[in-house]
Amino acid sequence: MIVLLNRFTVHGDPETFEEVFAAVSDYMSDRPGFLAHRLVREAGDGAAYVNIAEWESLELLRRAVRSPEFEVHEDALAALATSGPVLHEVVLDRTAVAA
């Protein structure tokens, strides 16, 4: 599994950014290899977000972001925010133990 951590610094309206990101979410959730993602906003900073996305493989993630259809979404996000994506491999994964 590949985990993408993408930090966004929003320069536009945060509410508009969230709406645009929701459209990106709709698009990505239908791509082969997509497993899940979560968009989080930094507590106390309404302009800082992180997208935490899980993909089956690096190849499938790259295929999704290199598709011509993704360009529209990428441009819409870039108009509102700068980003810094970093790829990670999972080395330990734990969930809470039931009480």
Helices and strands as residue ranges (DSSP letters): E 2-10, H 14-28, E 34-41, E 48-55, H 58-66, H 68-78, E 81-89
